[in-house]
């Protein structure tokens, strides 16, 4: 333990600021850390790229894209999602039904689509999101109104 303290920089008894911090119940190591001016680490420039690559990996690992499904096709259908589905324009609704029927058929045959037909991460759009946000906003507004 003594060797470790010496490696850190001693006990701190020689520094008046550390002695004052020690009297207040703060550990010497924390006091020394606040006193030492260290160069800040440069922010990682590839942090966004790393996160994006993890998202792409997870998207492909989930497997629904291999059946031709999009993210909004696999949402749990609670009351809000059911109401948002009712508000979808007919062409979007028909596309969703087609994708779900094709995925069911492929699943029953224990097959997946050819790789060229997989839904790519960049091509997947959140087609249900604006309708879902509107439904949730209306529900919250209705609940607030009923509280009054």
Rosetta constraint file for C-alpha pairs under 8 A:
AtomPair CA 1 CA 5 HARMONIC 6.37 0.50
AtomPair CA 2 CA 6 HARMONIC 6.21 0.50
AtomPair CA 3 CA 7 HARMONIC 6.18 0.50
AtomPair CA 4 CA 8 HARMONIC 6.25 0.50
AtomPair CA 5 CA 9 HARMONIC 6.26 0.50
AtomPair CA 5 CA 10 HARMONIC 5.21 0.50
AtomPair CA 5 CA 11 HARMONIC 6.22 0.50
AtomPair CA 6 CA 10 HARMONIC 4.33 0.50
AtomPair CA 6 CA 11 HARMONIC 7.21 0.50
AtomPair CA 11 CA 28 HARMONIC 7.72 0.50
AtomPair CA 12 CA 18 HARMONIC 5.93 0.50
AtomPair CA 12 CA 19 HARMONIC 7.10 0.50
AtomPair CA 12 CA 28 HARMONIC 6.86 0.50
AtomPair CA 13 CA 18 HARMONIC 7.02 0.50
AtomPair CA 13 CA 19 HARMONIC 6.18 0.50
AtomPair CA 15 CA 19 HARMONIC 6.49 0.50
AtomPair CA 16 CA 20 HARMONIC 6.27 0.50
AtomPair CA 17 CA 21 HARMONIC 6.25 0.50
AtomPair CA 18 CA 22 HARMONIC 6.03 0.50
AtomPair CA 18 CA 28 HARMONIC 6.28 0.50
AtomPair CA 18 CA 31 HARMONIC 6.00 0.50
AtomPair CA 18 CA 32 HARMONIC 6.86 0.50
AtomPair CA 19 CA 23 HARMONIC 6.42 0.50
AtomPair CA 20 CA 24 HARMONIC 6.72 0.50
AtomPair CA 21 CA 25 HARMONIC 6.75 0.50
AtomPair CA 21 CA 26 HARMONIC 5.61 0.50
AtomPair CA 21 CA 27 HARMONIC 7.44 0.50
AtomPair CA 21 CA 28 HARMONIC 7.21 0.50
AtomPair CA 21 CA 31 HARMONIC 6.26 0.50
AtomPair CA 22 CA 26 HARMONIC 5.42 0.50
AtomPair CA 22 CA 27 HARMONIC 6.11 0.50
AtomPair CA 22 CA 28 HARMONIC 6.17 0.50
AtomPair CA 22 CA 31 HARMONIC 7.94 0.50
AtomPair CA 26 CA 30 HARMONIC 6.72 0.50
AtomPair CA 26 CA 31 HARMONIC 6.74 0.50
AtomPair CA 27 CA 31 HARMONIC 6.33 0.50
AtomPair CA 28 CA 32 HARMONIC 5.99 0.50
AtomPair CA 29 CA 33 HARMONIC 6.11 0.50
AtomPair CA 30 CA 34 HARMONIC 6.31 0.50
AtomPair CA 31 CA 35 HARMONIC 6.28 0.50
AtomPair CA 32 CA 36 HARMONIC 6.06 0.50
AtomPair CA 46 CA 50 HARMONIC 6.01 0.50
AtomPair CA 47 CA 51 HARMONIC 6.19 0.50
AtomPair CA 48 CA 52 HARMONIC 6.04 0.50
AtomPair CA 49 CA 53 HARMONIC 6.09 0.50
AtomPair CA 50 CA 54 HARMONIC 6.25 0.50
AtomPair CA 51 CA 55 HARMONIC 6.23 0.50
AtomPair CA 52 CA 56 HARMONIC 6.26 0.50
AtomPair CA 53 CA 57 HARMONIC 6.12 0.50
AtomPair CA 54 CA 58 HARMONIC 6.11 0.50
AtomPair CA 55 CA 59 HARMONIC 6.01 0.50
AtomPair CA 56 CA 60 HARMONIC 6.27 0.50
AtomPair CA 56 CA 121 HARMONIC 6.19 0.50
AtomPair CA 57 CA 61 HARMONIC 6.00 0.50
AtomPair CA 58 CA 62 HARMONIC 6.05 0.50
AtomPair CA 59 CA 63 HARMONIC 7.30 0.50
AtomPair CA 59 CA 65 HARMONIC 7.67 0.50
AtomPair CA 59 CA 121 HARMONIC 6.75 0.50
AtomPair CA 60 CA 64 HARMONIC 7.86 0.50
AtomPair CA 60 CA 65 HARMONIC 6.76 0.50
AtomPair CA 60 CA 66 HARMONIC 7.83 0.50
AtomPair CA 60 CA 121 HARMONIC 7.86 0.50
AtomPair CA 63 CA 67 HARMONIC 7.26 0.50
AtomPair CA 64 CA 68 HARMONIC 6.72 0.50
AtomPair CA 64 CA 69 HARMONIC 5.41 0.50
AtomPair CA 64 CA 70 HARMONIC 7.10 0.50
AtomPair CA 64 CA 71 HARMONIC 7.92 0.50
AtomPair CA 64 CA 74 HARMONIC 7.84 0.50
AtomPair CA 65 CA 69 HARMONIC 5.02 0.50
AtomPair CA 65 CA 70 HARMONIC 6.24 0.50
AtomPair CA 65 CA 118 HARMONIC 5.52 0.50
AtomPair CA 65 CA 119 HARMONIC 4.96 0.50
AtomPair CA 65 CA 120 HARMONIC 7.14 0.50
AtomPair CA 66 CA 112 HARMONIC 5.78 0.50
AtomPair CA 66 CA 113 HARMONIC 5.88 0.50
AtomPair CA 66 CA 115 HARMONIC 7.45 0.50
AtomPair CA 66 CA 117 HARMONIC 7.92 0.50
AtomPair CA 66 CA 118 HARMONIC 4.99 0.50
AtomPair CA 66 CA 119 HARMONIC 6.92 0.50
AtomPair CA 67 CA 102 HARMONIC 7.50 0.50
AtomPair CA 67 CA 103 HARMONIC 5.02 0.50
AtomPair CA 67 CA 106 HARMONIC 6.87 0.50
AtomPair CA 67 CA 107 HARMONIC 7.82 0.50
AtomPair CA 67 CA 112 HARMONIC 5.53 0.50
AtomPair CA 67 CA 113 HARMONIC 5.81 0.50
AtomPair CA 67 CA 118 HARMONIC 6.89 0.50
AtomPair CA 68 CA 99 HARMONIC 6.19 0.50
AtomPair CA 68 CA 102 HARMONIC 7.63 0.50
AtomPair CA 68 CA 103 HARMONIC 6.51 0.50
AtomPair CA 68 CA 113 HARMONIC 7.06 0.50
AtomPair CA 68 CA 117 HARMONIC 7.02 0.50
AtomPair CA 68 CA 118 HARMONIC 5.51 0.50
AtomPair CA 68 CA 119 HARMONIC 5.60 0.50
AtomPair CA 69 CA 73 HARMONIC 6.03 0.50
AtomPair CA 69 CA 74 HARMONIC 7.45 0.50
AtomPair CA 69 CA 99 HARMONIC 5.88 0.50
AtomPair CA 69 CA 100 HARMONIC 6.88 0.50
AtomPair CA 69 CA 103 HARMONIC 6.99 0.50
AtomPair CA 69 CA 119 HARMONIC 6.88 0.50
AtomPair CA 70 CA 74 HARMONIC 7.07 0.50
AtomPair CA 70 CA 119 HARMONIC 6.90 0.50
AtomPair CA 70 CA 124 HARMONIC 5.92 0.50
AtomPair CA 70 CA 125 HARMONIC 7.52 0.50
AtomPair CA 71 CA 75 HARMONIC 6.97 0.50
AtomPair CA 71 CA 124 HARMONIC 7.13 0.50
AtomPair CA 71 CA 125 HARMONIC 7.88 0.50
AtomPair CA 71 CA 126 HARMONIC 7.04 0.50
AtomPair CA 72 CA 126 HARMONIC 6.12 0.50
AtomPair CA 72 CA 127 HARMONIC 6.98 0.50
AtomPair CA 72 CA 128 HARMONIC 6.20 0.50
AtomPair CA 72 CA 129 HARMONIC 7.89 0.50
AtomPair CA 73 CA 96 HARMONIC 6.73 0.50
AtomPair CA 73 CA 100 HARMONIC 7.36 0.50
AtomPair CA 75 CA 81 HARMONIC 7.83 0.50
AtomPair CA 76 CA 81 HARMONIC 7.61 0.50
AtomPair CA 77 CA 81 HARMONIC 5.23 0.50
AtomPair CA 77 CA 82 HARMONIC 5.89 0.50
AtomPair CA 78 CA 82 HARMONIC 6.20 0.50
AtomPair CA 79 CA 83 HARMONIC 6.23 0.50
AtomPair CA 80 CA 84 HARMONIC 6.22 0.50
AtomPair CA 80 CA 132 HARMONIC 6.66 0.50
AtomPair CA 80 CA 135 HARMONIC 6.18 0.50
AtomPair CA 80 CA 136 HARMONIC 6.48 0.50
AtomPair CA 81 CA 85 HARMONIC 6.11 0.50
AtomPair CA 81 CA 132 HARMONIC 6.26 0.50
AtomPair CA 82 CA 86 HARMONIC 6.43 0.50
AtomPair CA 83 CA 87 HARMONIC 6.62 0.50
AtomPair CA 83 CA 132 HARMONIC 7.91 0.50
AtomPair CA 83 CA 135 HARMONIC 6.95 0.50
AtomPair CA 84 CA 88 HARMONIC 6.53 0.50
AtomPair CA 84 CA 128 HARMONIC 7.00 0.50
AtomPair CA 84 CA 131 HARMONIC 5.18 0.50
AtomPair CA 84 CA 132 HARMONIC 5.12 0.50
AtomPair CA 84 CA 135 HARMONIC 6.32 0.50
AtomPair CA 85 CA 93 HARMONIC 7.35 0.50
AtomPair CA 85 CA 128 HARMONIC 7.43 0.50
AtomPair CA 85 CA 131 HARMONIC 7.89 0.50
AtomPair CA 87 CA 131 HARMONIC 6.85 0.50
AtomPair CA 88 CA 92 HARMONIC 6.39 0.50
AtomPair CA 88 CA 93 HARMONIC 5.93 0.50
AtomPair CA 88 CA 128 HARMONIC 7.48 0.50
AtomPair CA 88 CA 131 HARMONIC 7.26 0.50
AtomPair CA 89 CA 93 HARMONIC 6.24 0.50
AtomPair CA 90 CA 94 HARMONIC 6.04 0.50
AtomPair CA 91 CA 95 HARMONIC 6.22 0.50
AtomPair CA 92 CA 96 HARMONIC 6.24 0.50
AtomPair CA 92 CA 127 HARMONIC 7.95 0.50
AtomPair CA 93 CA 97 HARMONIC 6.28 0.50
AtomPair CA 94 CA 98 HARMONIC 6.14 0.50
AtomPair CA 95 CA 99 HARMONIC 6.22 0.50
AtomPair CA 96 CA 100 HARMONIC 6.20 0.50
AtomPair CA 97 CA 101 HARMONIC 6.11 0.50
AtomPair CA 98 CA 102 HARMONIC 6.09 0.50
AtomPair CA 99 CA 103 HARMONIC 6.08 0.50
AtomPair CA 100 CA 104 HARMONIC 6.13 0.50
AtomPair CA 101 CA 105 HARMONIC 6.15 0.50
AtomPair CA 102 CA 106 HARMONIC 6.15 0.50
AtomPair CA 103 CA 107 HARMONIC 5.97 0.50
AtomPair CA 104 CA 108 HARMONIC 6.17 0.50
AtomPair CA 105 CA 109 HARMONIC 6.35 0.50
AtomPair CA 106 CA 110 HARMONIC 6.02 0.50
AtomPair CA 106 CA 111 HARMONIC 5.11 0.50
AtomPair CA 106 CA 112 HARMONIC 6.00 0.50
AtomPair CA 106 CA 113 HARMONIC 7.69 0.50
AtomPair CA 107 CA 111 HARMONIC 6.15 0.50
AtomPair CA 107 CA 112 HARMONIC 7.49 0.50
AtomPair CA 113 CA 117 HARMONIC 6.09 0.50
AtomPair CA 113 CA 118 HARMONIC 6.40 0.50
AtomPair CA 114 CA 118 HARMONIC 6.87 0.50
AtomPair CA 119 CA 123 HARMONIC 6.52 0.50
AtomPair CA 119 CA 124 HARMONIC 6.50 0.50
AtomPair CA 120 CA 124 HARMONIC 6.26 0.50
AtomPair CA 128 CA 132 HARMONIC 6.05 0.50
AtomPair CA 129 CA 133 HARMONIC 6.03 0.50
AtomPair CA 130 CA 134 HARMONIC 6.29 0.50
AtomPair CA 131 CA 135 HARMONIC 6.26 0.50
AtomPair CA 132 CA 136 HARMONIC 6.17 0.50
AtomPair CA 133 CA 137 HARMONIC 6.05 0.50
AtomPair CA 134 CA 138 HARMONIC 6.15 0.50
AtomPair CA 135 CA 139 HARMONIC 6.14 0.50
AtomPair CA 136 CA 140 HARMONIC 6.14 0.50
AtomPair CA 137 CA 141 HARMONIC 6.13 0.50
AtomPair CA 138 CA 142 HARMONIC 6.04 0.50
AtomPair CA 139 CA 143 HARMONIC 6.14 0.50
AtomPair CA 140 CA 144 HARMONIC 6.13 0.50
AtomPair CA 141 CA 145 HARMONIC 6.12 0.50
AtomPair CA 142 CA 146 HARMONIC 6.15 0.50
AtomPair CA 143 CA 147 HARMONIC 6.30 0.50
AtomPair CA 144 CA 148 HARMONIC 6.85 0.50
